[in-house]
Structure formats: structure tokens, C-alpha cells
């Protein structure tokens, strides 16, 4: 079986966002920053701390959202020529072949150890 495709920028950016959020180290970072922001908000509301830790937690949270949702996906999209190529994928019983104007690569099905699905993409 054969399938021809090329990437749509909006869909690629959304898939890159999913990719970053799926990373375990990013998830831990998000959880820690959220816990810090919530604890500092509660302590600020109870007037146990000054506003600086609360504002710092909010600033870190906003910077993290900007980095993972806007800056990193756009930077990777701009720097990678892969997303601008046209591809043909051949699917066989033993392997998958991915081809573009610059060449091709064979992947045996056993080489795929981890994958997840996001809207419009399978991340291998």
C-alpha cells in the first residue's frame, strides 16, 4: 500500500505541542510549576507571604506556556526542512519505506518501540 502526503503548518505546530507535552520531564516540570503557583496563590490570599512569590510563580507559568505552546514549535518548524517536503510512504508486511526527493529510508515494524496519536498525526 502507498500513501502520498505533505505537512500542513497549523497541524504540524499543534502536533509539536502535543509532542512536548507528552515528554515525561516536561510533564513533571508543568506539575511542579502549577503546584508552586497554586501554593503561592493560597499563601498570598491568606496573607502569609508577600506578592513577589505569587507573581514569580505566575511569571514562570506564563513563560513556560509561551515556550512550549508558541516559541519551541515555531522554532522547530522554521529550522526543519522535513516539514516542507512531500513524502510517499510504502507499507509492507515487514517494513515501512518513507521516500522524498532527497532519498528514502526503510523501517522494520520492530523498530517502532513507542508511539502515541494526536489529532492528525501518529508520533513514532
Backbone as ProteinMPNN parsed JSONL, in Angstrom:
{"seq_chain_A": "XXXXXXXXXXXXXXXXXXXXXXXXXXXXXXXXXXXXXXXXXXXXXXXXXXXXXXXXXXXXXXXXXXXXXXXXXXXXXXXXXXXXXXXXXXXXXXXXXXXXXXXXXXXXXXXXXXXXXXXXXXXX", "coords_chain_A": {"N_chain_A": [[0.837, -1.171, 0.0], [0.431, 2.278, -0.651], [0.979, 5.691, 0.202], [0.696, 9.143, -0.297], [1.846, 12.267, 0.929], [1.997, 15.578, 2.403], [3.017, 18.124, 4.731], [0.886, 20.202, 6.733], [1.165, 23.414, 7.979], [-0.236, 24.488, 10.295], [-1.267, 22.151, 11.459], [1.069, 20.738, 11.96], [2.348, 22.385, 13.852], [0.528, 22.13, 15.97], [0.814, 19.391, 16.465], [3.494, 19.295, 17.277], [3.261, 20.671, 19.673], [1.721, 18.823, 21.167], [3.617, 16.8, 21.202], [5.678, 17.891, 22.83], [4.307, 18.194, 25.268], [3.805, 15.559, 25.911], [6.206, 14.512, 26.759], [7.908, 13.055, 29.517], [9.587, 14.526, 31.297], [8.817, 17.142, 30.806], [6.173, 17.077, 31.614], [6.507, 16.656, 34.385], [7.784, 19.054, 35.038], [5.725, 20.894, 34.426], [3.781, 20.115, 36.306], [5.158, 20.665, 38.723], [5.551, 23.475, 38.524], [2.886, 24.329, 38.426], [1.967, 23.435, 40.952], [3.604, 25.024, 42.614], [2.646, 27.561, 41.848], [-0.052, 27.416, 42.655], [0.179, 26.926, 45.441], [1.576, 29.245, 46.211], [-0.346, 31.155, 45.501], [-2.446, 30.525, 47.262], [-1.169, 30.937, 49.745], [-0.567, 33.641, 49.468], [-3.154, 34.705, 49.351], [-3.989, 34.107, 51.939], [-2.444, 35.852, 53.242], [0.124, 35.145, 54.113], [2.465, 35.28, 52.782], [4.443, 37.606, 50.866], [3.582, 39.485, 47.854], [5.49, 38.899, 45.88], [6.473, 36.101, 45.553], [4.111, 34.928, 44.583], [3.703, 36.409, 42.22], [6.065, 35.712, 40.906], [5.667, 32.943, 40.536], [3.459, 33.055, 38.823], [4.605, 34.394, 36.645], [6.602, 32.548, 35.858], [4.946, 30.443, 35.095], [3.538, 31.611, 32.931], [5.698, 32.114, 31.171], [6.54, 29.487, 30.699], [4.29, 28.399, 29.401], [4.28, 30.03, 27.112], [6.733, 29.241, 26.008], [6.453, 26.411, 25.473], [4.136, 26.345, 23.973], [4.232, 28.236, 21.936], [6.89, 29.33, 21.215], [8.884, 27.143, 21.049], [7.562, 25.174, 19.222], [7.258, 26.791, 16.866], [9.92, 27.538, 16.343], [11.171, 25.053, 15.846], [9.684, 24.219, 13.614], [10.391, 26.193, 11.707], [13.158, 25.729, 11.423], [13.421, 23.146, 10.458], [13.662, 21.292, 7.551], [12.211, 19.122, 6.89], [9.44, 19.35, 7.271], [8.602, 20.721, 5.079], [8.8, 19.146, 2.897], [7.561, 16.791, 0.397], [6.14, 13.598, 0.739], [6.225, 10.038, 0.15], [4.819, 7.187, 1.364], [5.379, 3.779, 1.738], [3.801, 0.85, 2.632], [4.456, -2.281, 3.93], [4.369, -5.835, 4.763], [6.551, -6.442, 6.4], [8.011, -4.104, 6.707], [8.224, -0.484, 6.599], [8.525, 2.022, 4.163], [9.789, 5.189, 3.664], [9.804, 7.888, 1.523], [11.275, 10.684, -0.159], [12.205, 13.604, -2.14], [14.923, 13.709, -1.65], [15.785, 11.18, -0.96], [15.379, 7.888, 0.561], [14.139, 5.828, 3.279], [14.193, 2.78, 5.079], [12.136, 1.195, 7.444], [11.832, -1.321, 9.718], [9.007, -2.946, 11.178], [9.468, -3.681, 13.811], [11.202, -1.782, 14.82], [9.802, 0.342, 15.809], [9.268, 1.417, 18.854], [7.828, 2.974, 20.61], [4.894, 4.921, 20.568], [2.414, 7.474, 20.02], [-0.838, 8.895, 19.512], [-2.023, 11.883, 18.13], [-4.331, 14.537, 17.311], [-4.62, 14.354, 13.855], [-2.029, 13.201, 13.503], [0.343, 10.491, 13.872], [2.703, 9.86, 16.27], [5.819, 8.606, 16.089]], "CA_chain_A": [[0.0, 0.0, 0.0], [1.212, 3.503, -0.809], [0.261, 6.911, 0.589], [1.47, 10.358, -0.543], [1.398, 13.334, 1.822], [2.861, 16.688, 2.786], [2.589, 18.653, 6.021], [0.188, 21.477, 6.87], [1.862, 24.112, 9.066], [-1.051, 24.565, 11.512], [-1.355, 20.815, 12.056], [2.403, 20.387, 12.468], [2.569, 23.131, 15.091], [-0.275, 21.503, 17.02], [1.436, 18.099, 16.78], [4.703, 19.568, 18.06], [2.815, 20.994, 21.037], [1.396, 17.544, 21.795], [4.869, 16.076, 21.418], [6.355, 18.443, 24.004], [3.524, 17.93, 26.477], [3.879, 14.117, 26.197], [7.508, 14.167, 27.348], [7.756, 12.94, 30.975], [10.258, 15.607, 32.022], [8.007, 18.351, 30.652], [5.009, 16.899, 32.49], [6.942, 16.89, 35.764], [8.007, 20.495, 35.157], [4.417, 21.551, 34.45], [3.163, 19.823, 37.599], [5.86, 21.413, 39.772], [5.262, 24.907, 38.396], [1.491, 24.529, 38.827], [1.883, 23.296, 42.412], [4.194, 26.238, 43.177], [1.743, 28.691, 41.606], [-1.244, 27.255, 43.497], [0.568, 27.125, 46.843], [1.88, 30.665, 46.43], [-1.607, 31.903, 45.442], [-3.161, 30.286, 48.525], [-0.443, 31.626, 50.815], [-0.749, 35.085, 49.263], [-4.53, 35.013, 49.741], [-4.04, 34.031, 53.405], [-1.512, 36.899, 53.674], [1.283, 34.525, 54.758], [3.646, 35.665, 52.004], [4.335, 38.843, 50.102], [3.123, 39.196, 46.49], [6.558, 38.53, 44.947], [6.455, 34.684, 45.159], [2.935, 34.692, 43.754], [3.98, 36.979, 40.898], [7.114, 34.893, 40.3], [5.019, 31.71, 40.074], [2.637, 33.395, 37.659], [5.515, 34.705, 35.541], [7.197, 31.281, 35.401], [3.897, 29.698, 34.412], [3.304, 32.255, 31.634], [6.864, 31.865, 30.317], [6.525, 28.08, 30.313], [3.239, 28.252, 28.392], [4.766, 30.667, 25.88], [7.819, 28.434, 25.441], [6.005, 25.12, 24.949], [2.992, 26.46, 23.084], [4.498, 29.128, 20.81], [8.285, 29.517, 20.814], [9.518, 25.897, 20.599], [7.012, 24.63, 17.973], [7.57, 27.648, 15.714], [11.359, 27.452, 16.077], [11.459, 23.755, 15.221], [9.09, 24.217, 12.283], [11.196, 27.041, 10.81], [14.508, 25.199, 11.207], [13.415, 21.797, 9.896], [13.209, 21.212, 6.159], [11.348, 17.942, 6.77], [8.032, 19.729, 7.231], [8.307, 21.365, 3.807], [8.932, 18.128, 1.852], [6.455, 15.9, 0.03], [6.551, 12.235, 1.044], [5.462, 8.863, -0.252], [5.043, 6.105, 2.326], [5.013, 2.447, 1.277], [3.587, -0.026, 3.78], [4.521, -3.702, 3.64], [4.171, -6.707, 5.923], [7.739, -6.465, 7.245], [8.631, -2.796, 6.897], [7.647, 0.735, 6.035], [9.522, 2.802, 3.427], [9.421, 6.599, 3.549], [10.603, 8.422, 0.413], [11.068, 12.052, -0.635], [13.098, 13.955, -3.25], [16.325, 13.548, -1.245], [16.138, 9.789, -0.705], [14.371, 7.055, 1.218], [14.593, 5.078, 4.444], [13.393, 1.599, 5.42], [11.968, 0.925, 8.868], [11.121, -2.539, 10.079], [7.961, -2.655, 12.165], [10.016, -3.896, 15.146], [11.967, -0.611, 15.273], [8.905, 1.291, 16.466], [9.128, 0.951, 20.236], [6.907, 3.826, 21.35], [4.144, 5.813, 19.71], [1.13, 7.971, 20.505], [-1.638, 9.541, 18.483], [-2.604, 13.194, 18.394], [-5.165, 14.854, 16.153], [-3.976, 14.458, 12.542], [-0.698, 12.603, 13.409], [0.876, 9.443, 14.735], [4.072, 10.196, 16.661], [6.574, 7.356, 16.209]], "C_chain_A": [[0.891, 1.246, 0.0], [0.346, 4.705, -0.444], [1.192, 8.105, 0.379], [0.934, 11.472, 0.357], [2.438, 14.437, 1.914], [2.241, 17.318, 4.025], [1.88, 19.994, 5.883], [0.746, 22.171, 8.114], [1.05, 24.138, 10.36], [-1.115, 23.216, 12.225], [-0.015, 20.374, 12.628], [2.681, 21.113, 13.779], [1.773, 22.524, 16.241], [0.323, 20.154, 17.426], [2.721, 18.281, 17.585], [4.347, 19.942, 19.498], [2.469, 19.724, 21.801], [2.669, 16.775, 22.124], [5.581, 16.585, 22.67], [5.618, 18.089, 25.285], [3.592, 16.451, 26.859], [5.195, 13.703, 26.836], [7.394, 14.12, 28.869], [8.426, 14.074, 31.748], [9.492, 16.923, 31.926], [6.772, 18.264, 31.55], [5.361, 17.166, 33.945], [7.151, 18.381, 35.995], [6.682, 21.251, 35.249], [3.73, 21.34, 35.798], [3.825, 20.633, 38.708], [5.558, 22.912, 39.717], [3.82, 25.199, 38.807], [1.311, 24.418, 40.335], [2.453, 24.542, 43.086], [3.255, 27.43, 43.019], [0.506, 28.608, 42.499], [-0.918, 27.509, 44.963], [0.866, 28.599, 47.109], [0.614, 31.518, 46.36], [-2.392, 31.747, 46.739], [-2.481, 31.031, 49.668], [-0.556, 33.146, 50.69], [-2.147, 35.513, 49.695], [-4.681, 35.022, 51.264], [-3.103, 35.06, 54.049], [-0.347, 36.337, 54.494], [2.58, 34.896, 54.046], [3.377, 36.999, 51.316], [3.937, 38.503, 48.665], [4.216, 38.711, 45.534], [6.569, 37.039, 44.593], [5.259, 34.326, 44.28], [3.157, 35.214, 42.335], [5.063, 36.189, 40.168], [6.529, 33.591, 39.755], [4.176, 31.945, 38.839], [3.504, 33.681, 36.439], [6.161, 33.435, 34.977], [6.174, 30.481, 34.611], [3.64, 30.285, 33.023], [4.474, 32.037, 30.674], [6.899, 30.419, 29.831], [5.466, 27.824, 29.236], [3.697, 28.853, 27.066], [5.842, 29.819, 25.214], [7.293, 27.169, 24.781], [4.881, 25.245, 23.939], [3.292, 27.302, 21.847], [5.951, 29.082, 20.33], [8.906, 28.231, 20.273], [8.898, 25.322, 19.325], [7.352, 25.47, 16.745], [9.047, 27.598, 15.351], [11.705, 26.153, 15.368], [10.884, 23.705, 13.817], [9.935, 25.022, 11.303], [12.533, 26.41, 10.464], [14.538, 23.84, 10.521], [12.875, 21.811, 8.468], [12.26, 20.04, 5.946], [9.891, 18.331, 6.589], [7.642, 20.415, 5.93], [8.382, 20.388, 2.63], [7.601, 17.444, 1.555], [6.962, 14.481, 0.202], [5.644, 11.219, 0.381], [5.829, 7.766, 0.734], [4.529, 4.809, 1.718], [4.912, 1.544, 2.497], [3.588, -1.474, 3.32], [4.291, -4.511, 4.902], [5.332, -6.626, 6.9], [8.296, -5.085, 7.569], [7.79, -1.686, 6.299], [8.784, 1.486, 5.341], [8.976, 4.223, 3.277], [10.366, 7.241, 2.541], [10.241, 9.884, 0.16], [12.087, 12.338, -1.732], [14.562, 13.688, -2.922], [16.726, 12.104, -0.991], [15.012, 9.027, -0.042], [14.998, 6.375, 2.428], [13.622, 3.928, 4.686], [13.325, 1.461, 6.932], [11.22, -0.385, 9.024], [10.111, -2.222, 11.166], [8.465, -2.839, 13.593], [10.795, -2.708, 15.69], [11.106, 0.435, 15.973], [8.623, 0.786, 17.872], [8.076, 1.74, 21.005], [6.186, 4.733, 20.369], [2.944, 6.355, 20.475], [0.46, 8.741, 19.378], [-2.12, 10.895, 18.984], [-3.526, 13.501, 17.216], [-4.297, 15.059, 14.907], [-2.636, 13.73, 12.417], [-0.554, 11.376, 14.299], [2.323, 9.818, 15.019], [4.807, 8.891, 16.913], [7.911, 7.606, 16.863]], "O_chain_A": [[1.974, 1.248, 0.586], [-0.85, 4.741, -0.734], [2.341, 8.084, 0.821], [-0.277, 11.611, 0.529], [3.599, 14.255, 1.551], [1.075, 17.073, 4.333], [2.227, 20.812, 5.032], [0.791, 21.571, 9.188], [1.592, 23.839, 11.424], [-1.026, 23.15, 13.451], [0.032, 19.711, 13.664], [3.197, 20.51, 14.72], [2.279, 22.413, 17.358], [0.333, 19.815, 18.61], [3.0, 17.491, 18.486], [5.055, 19.568, 20.432], [2.875, 19.56, 22.951], [2.784, 16.174, 23.192], [6.039, 15.785, 23.486], [6.242, 17.723, 26.281], [3.448, 16.125, 28.037], [5.274, 12.616, 27.408], [6.842, 15.044, 29.467], [7.885, 14.535, 32.753], [9.514, 17.726, 32.859], [6.375, 19.25, 32.17], [4.606, 17.826, 34.659], [6.745, 18.914, 37.027], [6.543, 22.156, 36.072], [3.163, 22.275, 36.364], [3.138, 21.223, 39.541], [5.335, 23.541, 40.752], [3.557, 26.207, 39.464], [0.586, 25.213, 40.934], [1.855, 25.063, 44.028], [3.086, 28.218, 43.949], [0.066, 29.622, 43.04], [-1.648, 28.223, 45.651], [0.447, 29.139, 48.133], [0.505, 32.507, 47.084], [-2.941, 32.719, 47.257], [-3.15, 31.684, 50.47], [-0.634, 33.851, 51.696], [-2.314, 36.556, 50.328], [-5.414, 35.844, 51.813], [-2.992, 35.118, 55.274], [0.113, 36.967, 55.446], [3.66, 34.834, 54.633], [2.235, 37.447, 51.206], [3.956, 37.33, 48.294], [3.9, 38.164, 44.477], [6.668, 36.721, 43.408], [5.374, 33.526, 43.353], [2.835, 34.532, 41.362], [4.991, 36.013, 38.952], [6.856, 33.18, 38.641], [4.176, 31.133, 37.914], [3.179, 33.26, 35.329], [6.253, 33.271, 33.761], [6.499, 29.906, 33.572], [3.535, 29.543, 32.046], [4.258, 31.799, 29.485], [7.248, 30.158, 28.68], [5.725, 27.109, 28.267], [3.517, 28.243, 26.012], [5.863, 29.693, 23.99], [7.65, 26.879, 23.639], [4.684, 24.343, 23.125], [2.666, 27.101, 20.806], [6.205, 28.821, 19.154], [9.408, 28.222, 19.149], [9.646, 25.0, 18.402], [7.696, 24.924, 15.697], [9.391, 27.614, 14.169], [12.454, 26.159, 14.391], [11.538, 23.193, 12.908], [10.17, 24.574, 10.181], [13.001, 26.537, 9.333], [15.594, 23.423, 10.045], [11.768, 22.285, 8.216], [11.576, 19.976, 4.924], [9.177, 17.689, 5.818], [6.459, 20.666, 5.702], [8.066, 20.754, 1.498], [6.655, 17.507, 2.34], [8.104, 14.188, -0.154], [4.477, 11.482, 0.09], [7.005, 7.453, 0.919], [3.396, 4.739, 1.243], [5.838, 1.482, 3.306], [2.822, -1.856, 2.434], [4.05, -3.958, 5.975], [5.126, -6.73, 8.109], [8.974, -4.907, 8.582], [6.801, -1.915, 5.602], [9.887, 1.573, 5.88], [7.85, 4.427, 2.822], [11.586, 7.152, 2.684], [9.078, 10.278, 0.247], [12.76, 11.423, -2.206], [15.363, 13.461, -3.829], [17.914, 11.827, -0.822], [13.854, 9.443, -0.068], [16.219, 6.347, 2.583], [12.409, 4.068, 4.526], [14.337, 1.594, 7.621], [10.106, -0.539, 8.522], [10.333, -1.329, 11.984], [7.935, -2.208, 14.507], [11.03, -2.627, 16.896], [11.629, 1.316, 16.656], [7.845, -0.148, 18.065], [7.492, 1.222, 21.957], [6.799, 5.259, 19.441], [2.51, 5.761, 21.462], [1.106, 9.177, 18.425], [-2.569, 11.027, 20.123], [-3.497, 12.785, 16.215], [-3.354, 15.85, 14.921], [-2.125, 13.639, 11.301], [-1.223, 11.238, 15.323], [3.089, 10.068, 14.088], [4.468, 8.15, 17.836], [8.69, 6.671, 17.051]]}, "name": "protein", "num_of_chains": 1, "seq": "XXXXXXXXXXXXXXXXXXXXXXXXXXXXXXXXXXXXXXXXXXXXXXXXXXXXXXXXXXXXXXXXXXXXXXXXXXXXXXXXXXXXXXXXXXXXXXXXXXXXXXXXXXXXXXXXXXXXXXXXXXXX"}
